[in-house]
Amino acid sequence: MLLMFRLHRLDVLPVDDLGIRAAIRRLYGLEELPKKKMSF
């Protein structure tokens, strides 16, 4: 919470987290797990 709200770091969630990807898939009704976005 400190990183997100006080230091404005919105990238603190791991992109490979299976639980988060599964929840997004269920929430948006996707057939496959979403792919992680690579941004450098």
HTML snippet that shows the backbone in 3Dmol.js (N, CA, C, O; Angstrom):
<script src="https://3Dmol.org/build/3Dmol-min.js"></script>
<div id="view" style="width:600px;height:400px;position:relative"></div>
<script>
const pdb = `
ATOM      1  N   MET A   1       0.826  -1.186   0.000  1.00  0.00           N
ATOM      2  CA  MET A   1       0.000   0.000   0.000  1.00  0.00           C
ATOM      3  C   MET A   1       0.874   1.254   0.000  1.00  0.00           C
ATOM      4  O   MET A   1       0.562   2.241  -0.667  1.00  0.00           O
ATOM      5  N   LEU A   2       1.953   1.202   0.745  1.00  0.00           N
ATOM      6  CA  LEU A   2       2.865   2.341   0.783  1.00  0.00           C
ATOM      7  C   LEU A   2       3.417   2.631  -0.601  1.00  0.00           C
ATOM      8  O   LEU A   2       3.446   3.785  -1.027  1.00  0.00           O
ATOM      9  N   LEU A   3       3.853   1.602  -1.303  1.00  0.00           N
ATOM     10  CA  LEU A   3       4.401   1.804  -2.641  1.00  0.00           C
ATOM     11  C   LEU A   3       3.363   2.379  -3.598  1.00  0.00           C
ATOM     12  O   LEU A   3       3.669   3.270  -4.390  1.00  0.00           O
ATOM     13  N   MET A   4       2.143   1.870  -3.523  1.00  0.00           N
ATOM     14  CA  MET A   4       1.117   2.301  -4.482  1.00  0.00           C
ATOM     15  C   MET A   4       0.589   3.700  -4.191  1.00  0.00           C
ATOM     16  O   MET A   4       0.482   4.523  -5.100  1.00  0.00           O
ATOM     17  N   PHE A   5       0.259   3.976  -2.936  1.00  0.00           N
ATOM     18  CA  PHE A   5      -0.449   5.218  -2.640  1.00  0.00           C
ATOM     19  C   PHE A   5       0.452   6.375  -2.220  1.00  0.00           C
ATOM     20  O   PHE A   5       0.137   7.527  -2.520  1.00  0.00           O
ATOM     21  N   ARG A   6       1.544   6.110  -1.545  1.00  0.00           N
ATOM     22  CA  ARG A   6       2.412   7.203  -1.104  1.00  0.00           C
ATOM     23  C   ARG A   6       3.533   7.482  -2.098  1.00  0.00           C
ATOM     24  O   ARG A   6       3.900   8.635  -2.324  1.00  0.00           O
ATOM     25  N   LEU A   7       4.074   6.422  -2.689  1.00  0.00           N
ATOM     26  CA  LEU A   7       5.181   6.599  -3.632  1.00  0.00           C
ATOM     27  C   LEU A   7       4.727   6.537  -5.086  1.00  0.00           C
ATOM     28  O   LEU A   7       5.545   6.633  -6.001  1.00  0.00           O
ATOM     29  N   HIS A   8       3.418   6.377  -5.298  1.00  0.00           N
ATOM     30  CA  HIS A   8       2.810   6.365  -6.648  1.00  0.00           C
ATOM     31  C   HIS A   8       3.444   5.325  -7.560  1.00  0.00           C
ATOM     32  O   HIS A   8       3.653   5.579  -8.747  1.00  0.00           O
ATOM     33  N   ARG A   9       3.753   4.149  -7.007  1.00  0.00           N
ATOM     34  CA  ARG A   9       4.293   3.036  -7.782  1.00  0.00           C
ATOM     35  C   ARG A   9       3.155   2.083  -8.094  1.00  0.00           C
ATOM     36  O   ARG A   9       2.751   1.299  -7.235  1.00  0.00           O
ATOM     37  N   LEU A  10       2.638   2.138  -9.300  1.00  0.00           N
ATOM     38  CA  LEU A  10       1.500   1.295  -9.670  1.00  0.00           C
ATOM     39  C   LEU A  10       1.939  -0.053 -10.223  1.00  0.00           C
ATOM     40  O   LEU A  10       1.099  -0.881 -10.575  1.00  0.00           O
ATOM     41  N   ASP A  11       3.252  -0.282 -10.301  1.00  0.00           N
ATOM     42  CA  ASP A  11       3.774  -1.511 -10.895  1.00  0.00           C
ATOM     43  C   ASP A  11       4.241  -2.510  -9.846  1.00  0.00           C
ATOM     44  O   ASP A  11       5.184  -3.261 -10.092  1.00  0.00           O
ATOM     45  N   VAL A  12       3.610  -2.534  -8.697  1.00  0.00           N
ATOM     46  CA  VAL A  12       4.072  -3.400  -7.616  1.00  0.00           C
ATOM     47  C   VAL A  12       3.492  -4.806  -7.675  1.00  0.00           C
ATOM     48  O   VAL A  12       3.972  -5.682  -6.956  1.00  0.00           O
ATOM     49  N   LEU A  13       2.487  -5.060  -8.496  1.00  0.00           N
ATOM     50  CA  LEU A  13       1.915  -6.395  -8.606  1.00  0.00           C
ATOM     51  C   LEU A  13       2.750  -7.227  -9.577  1.00  0.00           C
ATOM     52  O   LEU A  13       3.127  -6.729 -10.638  1.00  0.00           O
ATOM     53  N   PRO A  14       3.044  -8.474  -9.244  1.00  0.00           N
ATOM     54  CA  PRO A  14       3.829  -9.318 -10.153  1.00  0.00           C
ATOM     55  C   PRO A  14       3.010  -9.688 -11.389  1.00  0.00           C
ATOM     56  O   PRO A  14       1.866 -10.127 -11.263  1.00  0.00           O
ATOM     57  N   VAL A  15       3.580  -9.517 -12.571  1.00  0.00           N
ATOM     58  CA  VAL A  15       2.836  -9.771 -13.814  1.00  0.00           C
ATOM     59  C   VAL A  15       2.610 -11.249 -14.067  1.00  0.00           C
ATOM     60  O   VAL A  15       1.720 -11.607 -14.838  1.00  0.00           O
ATOM     61  N   ASP A  16       3.392 -12.116 -13.439  1.00  0.00           N
ATOM     62  CA  ASP A  16       3.235 -13.553 -13.646  1.00  0.00           C
ATOM     63  C   ASP A  16       2.363 -14.209 -12.580  1.00  0.00           C
ATOM     64  O   ASP A  16       2.285 -15.437 -12.531  1.00  0.00           O
ATOM     65  N   ASP A  17       1.712 -13.431 -11.733  1.00  0.00           N
ATOM     66  CA  ASP A  17       0.904 -13.985 -10.655  1.00  0.00           C
ATOM     67  C   ASP A  17      -0.308 -14.698 -11.244  1.00  0.00           C
ATOM     68  O   ASP A  17      -1.173 -14.070 -11.856  1.00  0.00           O
ATOM     69  N   LEU A  18      -0.363 -16.013 -11.054  1.00  0.00           N
ATOM     70  CA  LEU A  18      -1.430 -16.819 -11.640  1.00  0.00           C
ATOM     71  C   LEU A  18      -2.795 -16.441 -11.081  1.00  0.00           C
ATOM     72  O   LEU A  18      -3.781 -16.436 -11.818  1.00  0.00           O
ATOM     73  N   GLY A  19      -2.868 -16.126  -9.796  1.00  0.00           N
ATOM     74  CA  GLY A  19      -4.140 -15.754  -9.182  1.00  0.00           C
ATOM     75  C   GLY A  19      -4.720 -14.489  -9.778  1.00  0.00           C
ATOM     76  O   GLY A  19      -5.923 -14.411 -10.027  1.00  0.00           O
ATOM     77  N   ILE A  20      -3.874 -13.499 -10.010  1.00  0.00           N
ATOM     78  CA  ILE A  20      -4.328 -12.238 -10.607  1.00  0.00           C
ATOM     79  C   ILE A  20      -4.763 -12.455 -12.044  1.00  0.00           C
ATOM     80  O   ILE A  20      -5.798 -11.938 -12.465  1.00  0.00           O
ATOM     81  N   ARG A  21      -3.973 -13.223 -12.808  1.00  0.00           N
ATOM     82  CA  ARG A  21      -4.337 -13.481 -14.202  1.00  0.00           C
ATOM     83  C   ARG A  21      -5.634 -14.283 -14.303  1.00  0.00           C
ATOM     84  O   ARG A  21      -6.451 -14.028 -15.188  1.00  0.00           O
ATOM     85  N   ALA A  22      -5.830 -15.254 -13.399  1.00  0.00           N
ATOM     86  CA  ALA A  22      -7.067 -16.042 -13.409  1.00  0.00           C
ATOM     87  C   ALA A  22      -8.266 -15.176 -13.029  1.00  0.00           C
ATOM     88  O   ALA A  22      -9.347 -15.330 -13.598  1.00  0.00           O
ATOM     89  N   ALA A  23      -8.082 -14.274 -12.077  1.00  0.00           N
ATOM     90  CA  ALA A  23      -9.182 -13.392 -11.677  1.00  0.00           C
ATOM     91  C   ALA A  23      -9.560 -12.447 -12.814  1.00  0.00           C
ATOM     92  O   ALA A  23     -10.744 -12.188 -13.032  1.00  0.00           O
ATOM     93  N   ILE A  24      -8.575 -11.933 -13.537  1.00  0.00           N
ATOM     94  CA  ILE A  24      -8.859 -11.052 -14.682  1.00  0.00           C
ATOM     95  C   ILE A  24      -9.589 -11.833 -15.770  1.00  0.00           C
ATOM     96  O   ILE A  24     -10.525 -11.327 -16.389  1.00  0.00           O
ATOM     97  N   ARG A  25      -9.149 -13.076 -15.997  1.00  0.00           N
ATOM     98  CA  ARG A  25      -9.821 -13.915 -17.001  1.00  0.00           C
ATOM     99  C   ARG A  25     -11.286 -14.122 -16.641  1.00  0.00           C
ATOM    100  O   ARG A  25     -12.163 -14.008 -17.497  1.00  0.00           O
ATOM    101  N   ARG A  26     -11.548 -14.427 -15.376  1.00  0.00           N
ATOM    102  CA  ARG A  26     -12.923 -14.656 -14.927  1.00  0.00           C
ATOM    103  C   ARG A  26     -13.741 -13.370 -14.970  1.00  0.00           C
ATOM    104  O   ARG A  26     -14.899 -13.386 -15.386  1.00  0.00           O
ATOM    105  N   LEU A  27     -13.148 -12.259 -14.546  1.00  0.00           N
ATOM    106  CA  LEU A  27     -13.855 -10.983 -14.496  1.00  0.00           C
ATOM    107  C   LEU A  27     -14.289 -10.515 -15.891  1.00  0.00           C
ATOM    108  O   LEU A  27     -15.405 -10.028 -16.069  1.00  0.00           O
ATOM    109  N   TYR A  28     -13.394 -10.670 -16.879  1.00  0.00           N
ATOM    110  CA  TYR A  28     -13.700 -10.196 -18.227  1.00  0.00           C
ATOM    111  C   TYR A  28     -14.252 -11.285 -19.141  1.00  0.00           C
ATOM    112  O   TYR A  28     -14.516 -11.023 -20.314  1.00  0.00           O
ATOM    113  N   GLY A  29     -14.429 -12.485 -18.635  1.00  0.00           N
ATOM    114  CA  GLY A  29     -14.994 -13.575 -19.428  1.00  0.00           C
ATOM    115  C   GLY A  29     -14.098 -14.007 -20.568  1.00  0.00           C
ATOM    116  O   GLY A  29     -14.589 -14.339 -21.647  1.00  0.00           O
ATOM    117  N   LEU A  30     -12.789 -14.008 -20.348  1.00  0.00           N
ATOM    118  CA  LEU A  30     -11.839 -14.402 -21.394  1.00  0.00           C
ATOM    119  C   LEU A  30     -11.733 -15.917 -21.449  1.00  0.00           C
ATOM    120  O   LEU A  30     -11.936 -16.593 -20.440  1.00  0.00           O
ATOM    121  N   GLU A  31     -11.415 -16.453 -22.621  1.00  0.00           N
ATOM    122  CA  GLU A  31     -11.266 -17.897 -22.757  1.00  0.00           C
ATOM    123  C   GLU A  31      -9.889 -18.365 -22.318  1.00  0.00           C
ATOM    124  O   GLU A  31      -9.745 -19.492 -21.844  1.00  0.00           O
ATOM    125  N   GLU A  32      -8.869 -17.518 -22.468  1.00  0.00           N
ATOM    126  CA  GLU A  32      -7.503 -17.860 -22.075  1.00  0.00           C
ATOM    127  C   GLU A  32      -7.016 -16.890 -21.018  1.00  0.00           C
ATOM    128  O   GLU A  32      -7.571 -15.805 -20.841  1.00  0.00           O
ATOM    129  N   LEU A  33      -5.968 -17.300 -20.318  1.00  0.00           N
ATOM    130  CA  LEU A  33      -5.346 -16.380 -19.368  1.00  0.00           C
ATOM    131  C   LEU A  33      -4.729 -15.213 -20.131  1.00  0.00           C
ATOM    132  O   LEU A  33      -4.160 -15.422 -21.202  1.00  0.00           O
ATOM    133  N   PRO A  34      -4.825 -14.009 -19.617  1.00  0.00           N
ATOM    134  CA  PRO A  34      -4.203 -12.875 -20.298  1.00  0.00           C
ATOM    135  C   PRO A  34      -2.685 -13.008 -20.284  1.00  0.00           C
ATOM    136  O   PRO A  34      -2.106 -13.524 -19.328  1.00  0.00           O
ATOM    137  N   LYS A  35      -2.055 -12.544 -21.339  1.00  0.00           N
ATOM    138  CA  LYS A  35      -0.607 -12.552 -21.439  1.00  0.00           C
ATOM    139  C   LYS A  35      -0.042 -11.356 -20.701  1.00  0.00           C
ATOM    140  O   LYS A  35      -0.696 -10.319 -20.592  1.00  0.00           O
ATOM    141  N   LYS A  36       1.172 -11.497 -20.195  1.00  0.00           N
ATOM    142  CA  LYS A  36       1.791 -10.352 -19.544  1.00  0.00           C
ATOM    143  C   LYS A  36       2.281  -9.378 -20.607  1.00  0.00           C
ATOM    144  O   LYS A  36       2.734  -9.786 -21.676  1.00  0.00           O
ATOM    145  N   LYS A  37       2.187  -8.116 -20.311  1.00  0.00           N
ATOM    146  CA  LYS A  37       2.595  -7.071 -21.244  1.00  0.00           C
ATOM    147  C   LYS A  37       4.048  -6.720 -20.949  1.00  0.00           C
ATOM    148  O   LYS A  37       4.396  -6.396 -19.814  1.00  0.00           O
ATOM    149  N   MET A  38       4.878  -6.785 -21.954  1.00  0.00           N
ATOM    150  CA  MET A  38       6.286  -6.434 -21.790  1.00  0.00           C
ATOM    151  C   MET A  38       6.483  -4.986 -22.203  1.00  0.00           C
ATOM    152  O   MET A  38       6.212  -4.611 -23.344  1.00  0.00           O
ATOM    153  N   SER A  39       6.952  -4.185 -21.275  1.00  0.00           N
ATOM    154  CA  SER A  39       7.231  -2.779 -21.611  1.00  0.00           C
ATOM    155  C   SER A  39       8.574  -2.404 -21.012  1.00  0.00           C
ATOM    156  O   SER A  39       8.771  -2.477 -19.799  1.00  0.00           O
ATOM    157  N   PHE A  40       9.485  -2.005 -21.868  1.00  0.00           N
ATOM    158  CA  PHE A  40      10.816  -1.582 -21.429  1.00  0.00           C
ATOM    159  C   PHE A  40      11.076  -0.165 -21.808  1.00  0.00           C
ATOM    160  O   PHE A  40      12.149   0.364 -21.520  1.00  0.00           O
TER     161      PHE A  40
END
`;
const viewer = $3Dmol.createViewer("view");
viewer.addModel(pdb, "pdb");
viewer.setStyle({}, {cartoon: {color: "spectrum"}});
viewer.zoomTo();
viewer.render();
</script>
